């Protein structure tokens, strides 16, 4: 039964049904009864395994195909009409050619299966920030995950009414053939198509596909920003809550910062931290000339390995109910889950992420390095009271961060907005398991958006510069690096909760409460400006991790110049000038 009379939606669903030829079409109304029935079906087919109801109520284990465990950047395309609009950092194909290729793969791909029609909202339904989508899929895992990650069902169809203003998404597992696996975005058509994958990052189309790749184009056209950023509220002992956004490539401490727990000495004084978002921020200019941010998601799609009571107790707590775990260890003794880094007690009677008998003593990994949990944000103990707010939160600081052993200091502040855009554009970090490819290679990842920008990165930087010109009270921009090491490779900064010490200085700078010294690369704290009380960090070590090695930075400038070259005339002149200024200062 169709749940809407919206002719635009019905026509498109009918066309995709004729193409994919499912046995039935099921419209998702978002009711608990319907979701419970889908869980029952998924258990009967083995798509989901129900976990221990006492220890993990409402939780399920899901396994993706062994050839389908991460985002596939090589198979991800931006199909704008003109190749130069996709830019040098995106894969491109002519839209007509790509549609023809995809339609051939989709042809009959859902035979013997149901097609589920999922109406969903990115952002609080009915708010000024909200954008709506319809995802068609033949995967119950996708339906149940979208029910966690987004707001789904009838409220969205009611809000859409007769409007054609929604993002179309078609997903089919097809045959899970990696040679015919495509994740494709048609920004001019507001359409996303994903085929031959079952892995969350490729198939939960509201996440990176809509909320970043398509939304970045919408933001450019409508004067707002879709960014790969956490949103954190920091409450000081006076009860003031100040908000920051932060962009970090994977494995650079993003989730830990989003769910930060203040060090004991700070907690005793009344400091608190509030999670508004852990991954994506949509930012608009408020009537007051400030940037206001919302998290368009409704859940967390977090990397499981390394998440523990020590590293991130809030993230672990969020997974204790109504969570879907993907590609982790199944503990058969008590029907729970485990992963590397959770604790030091791996289960003795267990199955690996592949569903095979696993022996924790043979040195093999039980959970896939990119195994995941899909958990409701409402479960998080530090979720912000503003999480369901319709207006967003005002942003005082934007923090960029990467993983650099020697180059970047612990923290520095840009001189102004344009210089801050430069700082974001030169971000570099070491690769991790979240993307298929080599691990440990340093690559440029501007604003942590390289895999997620839906158009030419040069135009994206220009959009940042333009947005700054429209802000009468822009956030201040900073760069952090928690990963400076000594010559033996040991980290010099404790990280985790102690990162609040740096954020305290950052917010102090935003509100005129903290001092700084100017260096060749920007403003840095005076050694006494970072509170080291209760740490093992000596003032000498702090001075070392704040030091700027001019030779290394001149080398860095060569890499930046090389990277910039690929953008040709699309590189904003402002950034070319900032690079020249930096080189001059260093020489």
C-alpha positions in Angstrom: 0.0 0.0 0.0 1.4 3.4 -1.0 1.7 5.8 1.9 1.5 9.0 -0.1 -0.3 10.6 -3.0 2.8 12.6 -4.0 2.9 12.1 -7.8 6.6 12.8 -8.0 7.5 10.1 -5.5 5.0 7.6 -6.8 6.2 8.0 -10.4 9.8 7.5 -9.4 9.1 4.5 -7.2 7.1 2.9 -10.0 9.9 3.5 -12.5 12.5 1.9 -10.2 10.2 -1.0 -9.4 9.8 -1.7 -13.2 13.6 -1.6 -13.5 14.6 -3.7 -10.4 11.5 -6.0 -10.6 11.2 -6.9 -6.8 8.6 -9.5 -5.8 6.9 -6.8 -3.6 7.1 -3.2 -2.6 6.9 -2.3 1.1 6.5 1.3 2.2 8.2 2.0 5.6 5.9 4.0 7.9 8.4 4.1 10.8 6.2 2.2 13.3 7.8 0.0 15.9 5.4 -2.8 14.8 6.7 -2.8 11.2 10.3 -2.6 12.3 9.8 -5.5 14.7 8.4 -7.6 11.9 11.4 -6.8 9.7 13.7 -7.8 12.5 11.9 -11.1 12.7 12.2 -11.7 8.9 15.9 -10.7 9.1 16.5 -13.3 11.9 14.7 -16.0 9.9 17.1 -15.5 6.9 20.2 -15.1 9.0 20.7 -11.5 7.9 20.6 -10.5 11.6 21.4 -12.4 14.7 19.5 -11.4 17.9 21.9 -10.8 20.8 21.5 -11.4 24.6 18.3 -9.5 25.5 19.4 -9.1 29.1 22.9 -7.8 28.5 22.3 -6.1 25.1 18.5 -5.4 24.8 17.3 -4.8 21.3 20.7 -5.4 19.8 21.6 -7.4 16.7 24.7 -8.7 14.9 25.1 -8.3 11.2 27.8 -9.5 8.9 28.6 -7.9 5.5 30.2 -9.9 2.7 33.9 -10.5 3.2 34.6 -8.5 0.0 32.5 -5.6 1.2 33.8 -4.1 4.4 34.6 -0.5 3.8 33.9 2.6 1.7 35.3 2.1 -1.8 36.6 5.5 -2.9 37.7 4.0 -6.3 34.1 3.0 -7.1 32.5 6.3 -5.8 31.6 8.8 -8.5 30.4 12.4 -8.8 28.5 12.5 -12.2 28.0 16.2 -12.8 27.3 17.3 -16.4 30.8 18.8 -16.8 33.9 16.9 -15.6 35.6 20.1 -14.3 32.7 20.6 -11.9 33.5 17.3 -10.2 37.2 18.4 -10.0 40.4 16.4 -9.8 39.8 14.8 -6.4 36.6 13.0 -7.5 36.0 10.1 -10.0 33.8 11.3 -12.8 31.8 9.8 -15.7 29.3 11.4 -18.1 25.8 11.1 -16.4 24.1 9.6 -19.4 26.9 6.9 -19.7 26.8 6.2 -16.0 22.9 5.9 -15.9 23.1 3.4 -18.8 25.8 1.3 -17.0 23.8 1.3 -13.7 20.4 0.6 -15.3 22.0 -2.5 -16.9 23.2 -3.7 -13.4 19.9 -2.8 -11.7 17.8 -4.6 -14.3 16.0 -7.4 -12.4 18.4 -7.0 -9.5 15.6 -7.3 -6.8 13.9 -10.4 -8.3 13.0 -12.7 -5.4 13.3 -9.9 -2.9 11.2 -7.0 -1.5 11.9 -3.4 -2.3 11.6 -1.2 0.8 10.6 2.5 0.4 12.2 4.5 3.2 11.1 8.2 3.6 13.7 9.8 5.8 14.8 13.2 7.1 18.3 14.6 7.6 17.8 17.0 10.6 14.8 17.5 12.9 11.6 17.1 10.9 10.0 20.5 10.2 13.1 22.5 11.1 14.7 25.1 8.8 17.7 22.8 8.5 15.8 19.6 7.5 16.2 18.0 4.1 14.2 14.9 3.0 15.1 11.8 1.1 13.5 8.6 -0.1 15.8 5.5 -0.2 14.7 2.4 -2.1 16.6 -0.7 -0.9 16.4 -4.5 -1.0 18.2 -4.8 2.4 16.5 -5.1 5.7 19.8 -4.2 7.3 19.6 -0.8 5.5 16.0 -0.2 6.7 16.8 -1.0 10.3 20.1 1.0 10.2 18.3 4.0 8.6 15.7 3.8 11.4 18.6 4.4 13.8 20.7 6.9 11.8 17.9 9.1 10.5 14.3 10.0 11.3 12.0 7.9 9.1 8.4 7.2 8.1 5.1 9.0 7.9 6.2 12.4 9.4 8.5 12.9 6.4 5.8 12.1 3.8 3.4 14.4 5.7 6.1 17.2 5.7 6.8 16.7 1.9 3.2 16.8 0.9 3.1 17.2 -2.9 6.6 18.6 -3.1 9.3 17.2 -5.5 12.0 18.6 -3.2 13.6 15.4 -2.0 16.7 13.4 -2.7 16.2 10.1 -4.6 18.3 7.1 -3.5 18.3 3.7 -5.0 20.2 0.8 -3.4 20.4 -2.8 -4.4 22.7 -5.5 -3.0 22.3 -7.1 -6.4 25.0 -9.9 -6.4 27.5 -8.1 -4.2 29.9 -8.3 -7.2 32.9 -6.0 -6.3 33.6 -5.6 -10.1 30.1 -4.0 -10.5 30.0 -2.1 -7.3 29.2 1.6 -7.7 28.3 4.4 -5.4 27.2 7.2 -7.6 26.0 10.8 -7.1 24.2 12.9 -9.7 24.2 16.3 -8.0 22.3 18.1 -10.7 19.5 15.4 -10.4 19.5 15.2 -6.6 20.0 11.4 -7.1 22.2 8.8 -5.4 22.6 5.2 -6.7 24.4 2.4 -4.9 24.7 -1.1 -6.2 26.5 -4.4 -5.3 27.4 -3.4 -1.7 25.9 -4.1 1.6 28.4 -2.2 3.8 26.9 0.7 5.8 29.1 3.5 4.4 28.1 2.6 0.9 24.4 1.9 1.4 23.0 4.1 4.2 22.5 6.8 1.6 21.5 9.5 4.1 25.0 9.5 5.6 28.0 10.4 3.5 26.2 10.3 0.2 23.4 12.7 1.0 24.5 14.6 4.2 27.9 15.4 2.7 28.3 14.8 -1.1 24.9 16.0 -2.2 24.4 18.4 0.7 27.8 20.1 0.0 26.4 21.0 -3.5 23.1 22.2 -2.0 25.0 24.2 0.6 27.1 25.9 -2.2 23.9 26.8 -4.1 21.9 27.9 -1.0 24.6 29.7 1.0 25.1 27.1 3.8 27.8 24.5 4.5 27.7 20.7 4.9 30.8 19.6 6.7 32.5 16.4 7.9 32.6 17.8 11.5 31.8 16.9 15.1 29.8 19.5 17.2 30.8 19.7 20.8 29.4 21.8 23.6 31.8 22.7 26.4 30.2 23.9 29.7 32.5 25.8 32.0 32.3 26.1 35.8 30.2 29.3 35.3 27.5 27.3 33.5 28.2 28.8 30.1 28.0 26.4 27.2 30.2 27.3 24.2 30.2 25.2 21.0 33.0 24.1 18.6 33.0 22.2 15.4 35.9 19.9 14.5 37.1 18.2 11.3 39.4 15.2 11.6 40.2 12.4 9.1 39.4 8.9 10.4 41.5 7.6 13.4 42.5 11.1 14.4 40.4 11.3 17.6 37.2 12.7 16.2 34.7 10.5 18.0 36.7 10.8 21.3 36.6 14.6 21.1 32.9 14.6 20.2 32.2 12.6 23.4 34.9 14.0 25.5 35.0 13.4 29.2 36.8 16.1 31.1 39.9 15.1 33.2 39.1 14.6 36.9 40.6 18.0 38.0 38.2 19.7 35.5 35.2 17.6 36.4 35.7 18.5 40.1 35.5 22.2 39.1 32.3 21.7 37.2 33.4 21.4 33.6 31.1 19.3 31.4 31.0 18.3 27.7 27.9 17.8 25.5 27.8 15.9 22.3 25.7 17.5 19.6 27.2 15.5 16.7 30.1 13.1 16.1 30.4 13.1 12.3 28.5 15.7 10.3 27.5 19.3 10.7 25.3 21.5 8.6 26.0 25.2 9.2 23.9 28.2 8.4 24.4 31.9 8.9 22.1 33.1 11.7 20.3 36.5 11.9 23.1 37.5 14.4 25.9 37.0 11.8 27.2 33.9 13.5 27.4 30.3 12.1 24.8 28.0 13.6 25.2 24.2 13.4 23.0 21.1 13.6 23.8 17.4 13.4 21.6 16.1 10.6 21.9 12.5 11.8 20.0 10.7 14.5 22.6 8.0 15.4 26.3 7.1 15.5 27.9 4.9 12.9 31.1 4.3 14.9 34.2 2.2 14.4 34.1 -0.6 17.0 37.8 -1.6 17.4 39.5 0.5 20.1 36.2 1.7 21.6 36.4 0.8 25.3 35.5 2.0 28.7 39.0 3.6 28.8 39.1 5.2 25.4 35.5 6.3 25.0 33.1 5.3 27.7 30.3 7.4 26.2 30.5 5.8 22.8 30.5 2.3 24.5 27.5 3.2 26.6 25.6 4.3 23.5 25.9 0.7 22.1 24.3 -1.0 25.1 20.8 -1.1 23.7 18.9 -1.0 20.3 22.3 -1.2 18.4 23.3 -3.0 15.3 26.9 -4.4 15.4 28.6 -5.2 12.0 31.6 -7.5 11.5 32.5 -7.8 15.2 33.3 -11.0 17.2 30.3 -13.1 18.3 30.8 -14.4 21.9 28.9 -17.7 21.7 29.1 -18.3 25.5 26.7 -15.4 26.4 25.5 -14.3 22.9 27.2 -10.9 23.2 29.9 -9.1 21.0 33.5 -8.3 21.4 36.3 -6.5 19.4 39.9 -5.8 19.7 40.6 -3.0 22.2 37.3 -3.4 24.0 39.0 -5.1 27.0 41.7 -7.6 27.6 39.4 -10.6 27.9 38.7 -12.0 24.4 36.0 -14.7 24.4 37.2 -18.3 24.3 34.2 -19.7 22.5 33.6 -17.3 19.6 33.0 -16.7 15.9 35.1 -14.1 14.0 33.6 -11.3 11.9 33.4 -13.8 9.0 31.2 -16.2 11.1 34.1 -18.7 11.4 35.2 -20.4 14.6 37.8 -18.0 16.1 40.7 -18.8 18.5 41.8 -15.7 20.2 45.3 -17.2 20.9 46.3 -17.7 17.2 47.1 -14.0 16.7 44.4 -13.4 14.1 42.0 -10.4 14.5 38.5 -11.5 15.5 36.7 -8.2 14.5 37.3 -6.5 11.2 39.5 -3.3 11.7 36.6 -1.3 10.2 33.8 -3.2 12.1 31.0 -0.9 13.2 28.2 -0.1 15.6 25.0 1.7 14.5 23.6 3.2 17.8 20.9 5.7 18.6 22.3 9.1 19.6 19.7 9.2 22.3 21.6 6.4 24.1 24.7 8.6 24.6 25.1 9.7 28.3 26.5 13.1 27.2 24.0 13.9 24.4 23.4 17.6 24.3 20.0 19.0 25.4 20.2 20.9 22.1 20.3 17.7 20.0 16.6 17.9 19.1 16.7 21.7 18.8 15.4 23.2 15.6 17.7 26.2 15.5 21.1 24.6 16.0 23.9 25.9 18.2 26.1 28.9 17.7 29.7 28.0 16.8 32.6 29.9 18.4 35.5 27.9 17.0 36.3 25.6 14.1 39.1 23.1 14.8 41.0 21.2 12.1 43.2 18.3 13.1 45.3 15.6 11.5 47.8 13.0 12.5 51.4 14.3 12.0 54.4 13.0 13.9 56.6 16.0 13.6 55.2 18.9 11.5 52.1 20.5 13.1 52.3 21.8 16.7 49.8 20.8 19.4 47.6 23.8 18.5 47.7 27.0 16.6 45.2 29.7 15.6 44.8 31.2 12.2 45.3 34.9 11.8 41.8 35.4 10.3 39.0 33.6 8.4 40.9 33.4 5.0 44.0 32.2 6.7 41.8 29.6 8.5 40.5 28.4 5.2 44.1 28.0 4.1 44.9 26.0 7.3 41.9 23.7 6.6 42.9 23.3 2.9 46.4 22.0 3.8 45.3 19.4 6.3 47.2 16.1 5.9 47.0 12.8 7.8 47.9 9.2 7.7 45.4 6.8 6.1 43.5 4.2 8.2 41.3 1.1 7.7 38.1 3.2 7.1 39.0 3.5 3.4 40.2 0.6 1.3 43.9 1.0 0.4 47.3 1.3 2.1 47.5 2.1 5.8 49.9 4.7 7.2 50.5 6.9 4.0 50.3 10.6 4.5 47.7 12.1 2.3 46.1 15.6 2.0 42.6 15.7 3.2 41.3 19.3 3.2 38.8 19.9 5.9 38.6 16.1 6.2 36.3 16.4 3.1 38.4 14.9 0.3 36.3 11.7 0.0 33.0 13.6 0.6 33.0 16.9 -1.3 30.4 16.6 -4.1 32.0 19.1 -6.4 35.4 20.7 -7.4 37.5 21.2 -4.2 38.8 24.5 -5.6 35.2 25.8 -5.8 34.6 24.3 -2.3 37.4 26.4 -0.8 36.0 29.5 -2.6 32.6 28.8 -1.0 34.3 28.8 2.4 35.9 32.2 1.6 32.6 33.5 0.4 30.8 32.3 3.5 33.4 34.1 5.6 32.7 37.3 3.8 29.0 37.0 4.7 29.6 36.4 8.4 29.7 39.5 10.6 30.9 37.4 13.6 32.7 34.3 12.2 34.1 31.5 14.3 37.8 31.6 14.9 39.8 28.8 13.2 42.4 26.5 14.8 44.5 23.5 14.0 45.4 20.8 16.5 47.6 17.7 16.4 47.4 15.3 19.3 49.9 13.0 17.7 53.3 14.7 17.9 56.0 12.0 18.8 59.5 11.9 20.1 62.3 10.3 18.1 61.4 6.8 19.4 57.8 7.3 18.2 56.2 7.8 21.6 53.3 10.3 21.8 54.2 13.4 23.7 50.7 14.5 24.5 48.3 12.3 26.5 45.2 12.9 24.3 41.7 11.7 25.1 40.1 13.7 28.0 43.2 15.9 28.3 42.5 17.4 25.0 40.0 19.6 26.9 43.0 21.5 28.1 43.7 22.6 24.6 40.0 23.3 23.8 39.9 25.5 27.0 42.6 27.7 25.4 40.9 27.7 22.1 37.6 28.9 23.6 39.5 31.4 25.8 40.9 32.8 22.5 37.4 33.1 21.1 36.2 35.1 24.1 39.2 37.2 24.6 40.2 35.4 27.8 43.5 33.9 26.8 46.8 35.2 25.5 48.9 34.0 22.5 52.2 34.6 20.7 52.5 35.0 17.0 54.6 32.5 15.1 55.3 32.0 11.4 52.3 29.7 11.0 49.8 31.5 13.3 49.0 32.2 17.0 50.2 29.7 19.6 49.6 29.5 23.4 52.3 30.8 25.7 53.6 27.7 27.5 51.8 28.8 30.7 48.5 29.2 28.9 47.7 25.5 28.8 46.8 24.0 32.2 49.0 21.0 32.8 47.8 20.4 36.4 47.2 16.6 36.9 49.2 15.6 33.8 52.7 14.1 33.4 53.5 16.6 30.7 56.4 18.9 31.7 56.5 22.6 30.6 59.6 21.5 28.5 57.6 18.8 26.7 54.8 21.3 26.1 57.3 23.8 24.6 58.6 21.0 22.3 55.2 20.0 21.0 54.4 23.7 20.4 57.7 24.2 18.5 57.7 25.1 14.7 60.5 23.4 12.7 61.0 25.9 9.8 62.9 23.3 7.6 60.0 20.8 7.9 57.5 23.5 7.2 59.4 24.7 4.1 59.3 21.1 2.9 55.6 21.1 3.7 55.1 24.2 1.5 56.5 22.2 -1.4 53.9 19.5 -0.9 51.1 22.1 -0.6 52.3 23.8 -3.8 52.3 20.4 -5.6 48.8 19.6 -4.2 47.4 23.0 -5.2 48.7 22.7 -8.7 46.1 20.1 -9.7 43.3 22.7 -9.2 44.7 25.1 -11.8 42.6 28.3 -12.2 40.0 26.9 -9.8 42.4 27.4 -6.9 41.2 30.6 -5.1 43.7 33.4 -5.3 43.4 33.9 -1.6 44.9 30.5 -0.9 47.8 31.0 -3.3 48.6 34.3 -1.5 48.4 32.6 1.9 50.9 30.0 0.8 53.3 32.8 -0.4 52.9 34.6 2.9 53.8 31.4 4.8 56.9 30.7 2.7 58.1 34.3 3.1 57.6 34.1 6.9 59.5 30.8 7.1 62.4 32.2 5.1 
